[in-house]
Amino acid sequence: MQYNKFWLFFLLLSAEEHSLEISNNGPITTGAQATVHASLRMKNDSVTSNWYHFNWIYAPLILIEKSEQQFSSVINVTGEFPGTFPVSVWVTHRNCWLCRPVARNVTVLQITEFITGNLTIAQIEDSRLITRDSSSSTGTVTRISFCLHDPSHYFKSASFVYSWDFGDGVYQITKEPFVYYNSSAMGNRTVHLKVVAEWEQTGSIIHERETVQKTGDFTTALELLDAVKSINVVGSRETHVMENLSLSLHINGTPPLALCWLIRSRCVPLEGEECRLVPINGSCYTLRHSFRAAGRYCLSLRVQSGATTLQTYRHIQVWPPGIHPAVFVLLCVALVSVMLGLVLYTTFRSNTQQKDLVEVADFDFSPLSDKTLSSHSESGCGQICCRSCFLQSSQEAARESHELLHSFYKPVKTYTV
């Protein structure tokens, strides 16, 4: 009696420290087998015991196989009729059959008379097959595939025929579970597929070979969007530290668009979520960024429109604070031009002064100039008394130079015949 009280107390305590998980791999078709798996988990690691028993309720399903381990149990069941059937399990301690369950749970198994499976949509980009939810892009090849759900290999000896209807008047029949589709028109499509499976098996009554056939109808929505064709970046490729660089992005694609950009010292492919994601409702976007350090950077851009993705890169040179190299070159060119102009002006000015000196010398050699100079000197000295000494010395110097020049001058006589 004390032993049973101990186990009752232990089970009441352990009911709050256990959890039971249960799952199945349905839905399945009639005649196929489904697997139901139950697993007991401890909420407290201090509870350790291997005295557990799994109790199943699966009627009206037919049990094919059952296995049990320390903390789990698996059963395989089948059904001959379509419907939704609950399968429940509870766990008790093996040494206390009349005690409350440690844990319990239930799952629902769906059985249908049709073929089970689903349709998937994938798009071929750069020789890669990329799975999409329900959207694809125009002008690119889209692969629509049928995935048969047959966990017990019930259809292993069956032959299949697939009839495709793409919703735009195009039909196709194949023996493969996939088809390639390409459309240049945007819009929504509803793809229909009818699958027919046929095989032979031995009859249960007369034991003769008979043909068995099962069918299945499947549909999926296909949204065709305009692909992103190009990304045009307009703006300067150079900037300075702490200056606001503004770039204008022109995207050739149908909105809404998802822009993802990242600036690093090198160009990197944007495959994850490490970039800055910006939703765009139009085809233009202005990107602004300021750099804190000088160097050469790379702007990585990725634009996604529905099912298509396009990446591009742009290099940016960041200079330290100061005069821009282009401005420095312009200043150097201006300085050289000014110096060259001064040299030309000085040369031209010196030639002009030499020419003026020659003309004055020719003018002074004439006798009239001597008289004019003498009379002008005398009148000047008479009018301005304070400068008499300076003018007399200048007159004497002019006379000496005139006499020297006059000695070399000889008149030339001209005779006319």
LINDA-V290902 format. One record per residue. PHI is phi in radians with two decimals (none if undefined). OMEGA is omega in whole degrees, 0 to 359 (NA if undefined). NEAR is the number of other ideal C-beta (glycine too) atoms within 8 Angstrom. Layout:
BEGIN
PHI:OMEGA:NEAR  PHI:OMEGA:NEAR
END
This chain:
BEGIN
none:177:4  -1.15:179:5  -1.11:180:6  -1.18:177:8  -1.11:179:8  -1.11:180:8  -1.20:177:12  -1.11:177:10  -1.12:181:8  -1.15:181:9  -1.24:176:13  -1.11:178:8  -1.27:183:8  -1.34:179:10  -1.11:178:11  -1.54:184:6  -2.02:180:9  -2.20:173:14  -2.39:183:7  -2.04:178:15  -1.87:182:8  -2.40:182:13  -2.69:176:7  -2.42:182:12  -1.81:176:7  -1.33:4:8  -1.37:179:9  -2.27:175:18  -1.55:181:13  -1.07:182:11  1.67:178:6  -1.49:182:11  -1.88:176:11  -2.06:180:16  -1.96:178:11  -2.01:186:17  -2.09:177:10  -2.17:182:14  -2.39:179:9  -1.69:181:13  -2.12:180:9  -1.62:174:9  -1.38:179:8  -2.14:183:6  -1.16:181:5  -1.28:180:4  -1.47:181:10  -2.30:177:6  -2.80:179:6  -1.98:181:6  -1.73:181:6  -2.22:178:13  -2.38:181:8  -1.74:180:10  -1.95:186:9  -1.92:169:12  -2.26:187:7  -2.32:182:10  -1.07:9:4  -1.59:177:5  -1.23:182:11  -1.81:179:7  -1.37:178:10  -1.74:184:8  -2.73:178:6  -2.47:177:9  -2.42:184:7  -2.48:177:8  -2.11:187:6  -1.12:183:5  -2.22:181:8  -2.63:178:10  -2.63:182:12  -2.31:174:11  -2.24:174:14  -1.99:182:13  -2.24:177:14  -2.46:180:11  -2.48:181:15  -1.69:183:6  -2.24:178:7  -1.27:179:7  2.72:178:7  -2.01:188:7  -2.13:176:12  -1.42:175:8  -2.21:184:17  -2.08:179:10  -2.62:172:16  -2.43:186:12  -2.02:176:15  -2.21:175:12  -1.43:186:13  -1.16:182:8  -1.62:180:5  -2.53:186:11  -1.22:183:5  -1.59:181:3  -1.40:178:10  -1.16:179:6  -1.13:175:10  -1.21:179:14  -2.79:178:11  -2.59:179:9  -2.84:183:11  -2.56:176:9  -2.36:182:11  -2.05:179:9  -1.86:180:17  -1.77:179:10  -2.15:181:15  -2.25:178:10  -1.51:182:6  -1.80:176:9  -1.22:180:11  -1.89:180:11  2.92:180:11  -2.70:180:7  -1.78:176:13  -2.19:181:8  -2.05:178:15  -2.38:181:12  -2.19:181:15  -1.57:178:11  -2.32:179:8  0.95:179:3  1.09:176:3  -2.03:179:6  -1.76:184:7  -1.90:182:9  -1.33:178:6  -2.06:178:10  -1.28:180:4  -2.60:185:8  -2.10:176:12  -2.55:182:14  -1.98:179:14  -1.27:178:12  1.38:178:6  -2.14:182:12  -1.42:179:8  -1.98:179:14  -1.86:177:13  -1.92:186:16  -2.14:174:9  -1.87:179:13  -1.89:180:9  -1.32:176:9  -1.76:183:9  -2.50:185:10  -1.17:180:10  -1.74:179:10  1.00:180:6  -1.21:182:10  -1.77:185:12  -1.16:180:6  -1.87:183:5  -1.59:173:9  -1.90:188:7  -2.05:172:10  -2.28:185:9  -2.05:178:14  -1.96:186:10  -1.86:173:13  -2.29:187:9  -1.56:175:13  1.42:178:8  -2.16:181:7  1.55:180:4  -1.79:179:7  -2.19:180:8  -2.71:178:8  -2.10:181:7  -2.34:172:8  -1.78:176:6  -1.70:182:6  -1.42:179:8  -2.58:180:9  -2.62:178:10  -1.84:185:7  -2.34:180:10  -2.43:180:8  -2.38:180:10  -1.75:181:5  -1.81:178:7  -1.37:178:7  2.44:180:6  -1.73:179:7  -2.19:172:12  -2.14:183:9  -1.57:178:14  -1.92:178:10  -2.40:173:14  -2.04:182:10  -1.93:177:14  -2.14:178:10  -2.00:183:13  -2.45:178:9  -2.76:180:10  -1.94:177:7  -2.59:181:7  -1.41:181:7  -1.14:182:9  -1.43:184:4  -1.86:184:4  -1.74:176:4  0.96:174:6  -1.99:180:6  -1.26:179:7  -2.29:181:8  -1.60:179:7  -1.99:181:8  -2.35:175:7  -2.30:182:12  -2.25:177:10  -2.76:179:11  -2.02:184:9  -2.39:177:12  -2.40:175:9  -2.61:179:10  -1.57:179:9  -2.18:179:16  -1.84:180:11  -1.71:181:13  -1.96:177:14  -1.26:183:8  -1.29:173:12  -1.34:187:14  -1.65:183:6  -2.77:175:7  -2.27:181:12  -1.87:181:8  -1.81:181:12  -2.00:179:7  2.68:183:8  -1.29:175:5  -1.68:180:7  -2.30:178:8  -2.76:178:10  -1.97:179:10  -1.12:179:11  1.17:172:7  -1.65:182:8  -1.51:179:6  -1.53:181:12  -2.03:178:8  -2.14:179:13  -1.84:181:11  -1.83:177:14  -2.00:187:10  -1.91:178:15  -1.65:181:9  -2.97:182:14  -1.58:177:8  -1.23:5:9  -1.33:182:7  -2.09:177:15  -2.10:181:11  -1.73:178:14  -2.27:183:13  -2.32:183:12  -2.66:178:11  -2.00:179:9  -2.42:178:9  -1.24:178:6  -2.42:181:5  -1.36:182:6  -2.29:174:8  -1.27:183:5  -1.65:181:12  -1.86:181:3  -1.74:181:5  -1.90:183:4  -1.39:181:5  -1.54:179:11  -1.53:183:6  -1.59:182:8  -2.28:175:9  -1.36:182:8  -2.22:178:12  -1.73:178:6  -2.20:181:6  -1.92:180:9  -2.25:179:8  -2.66:179:10  -1.83:181:8  -1.83:180:9  -2.13:181:8  -2.75:176:8  -2.14:183:8  -1.77:180:13  -1.76:181:5  -2.43:179:6  -1.34:179:7  2.58:180:6  -1.89:184:8  -2.11:179:12  -2.29:176:14  -1.65:178:13  -1.74:182:15  -2.13:174:15  -2.40:179:12  -2.10:181:15  -2.12:177:11  -2.25:181:16  1.16:185:10  -1.75:184:10  -1.90:179:14  -2.37:179:8  -2.31:180:13  -2.09:176:10  -2.62:184:7  -2.37:179:9  -2.59:180:10  -1.53:182:9  -2.30:177:14  -1.75:181:9  -1.93:181:13  -1.73:176:11  -1.21:180:6  -1.09:181:5  2.53:181:6  -1.31:178:6  -1.20:180:9  -0.96:180:7  -1.17:178:6  -1.15:178:8  -1.09:178:9  -1.12:179:8  -1.10:177:8  -1.11:178:9  -1.10:179:8  -1.11:179:8  -1.13:179:8  -1.11:178:8  -1.10:179:8  -1.12:179:8  -1.13:179:8  -1.11:178:8  -1.11:177:8  -1.13:178:8  -1.14:178:8  -1.10:180:8  -1.13:180:8  -1.15:179:8  -1.12:179:8  -1.09:180:8  -1.14:180:8  -1.19:179:8  -1.15:178:8  -1.13:180:8  -1.17:179:8  -1.17:177:8  -1.09:179:8  -1.15:178:8  -1.16:179:8  -1.13:179:8  -1.14:180:8  -1.14:178:8  -1.13:178:8  -1.14:178:8  -1.11:182:7  -1.22:183:8  -1.29:183:11  -1.29:182:8  -1.35:179:7  -1.14:181:5  -1.12:180:6  -1.18:180:10  -1.15:180:10  -1.19:179:8  -1.09:180:8  -1.14:181:11  -1.18:180:9  -1.13:180:8  -1.19:179:8  -1.20:181:13  -1.17:180:8  -1.13:179:8  -1.19:182:10  -1.18:179:12  -1.24:182:6  -1.38:184:5  -2.02:185:8  -1.32:185:6  -1.24:182:4  -1.88:186:9  -1.14:181:9  -1.15:182:6  -1.17:180:7  -1.25:178:12  -1.14:178:10  -1.12:179:8  -1.20:180:9  -1.19:179:11  -1.12:180:8  -1.14:180:8  -1.19:179:10  -1.15:179:8  -1.09:180:8  -1.18:180:8  -1.24:178:10  -1.15:178:8  -1.11:180:8  -1.25:183:10  -1.22:179:7  -1.17:179:6  -1.54:181:6  -1.68:180:7  -2.17:181:4  -1.23:181:4  -1.92:179:4  -1.58:183:4  -2.10:179:4  -1.95:180:4  -2.01:182:3  -1.67:NA:2
END
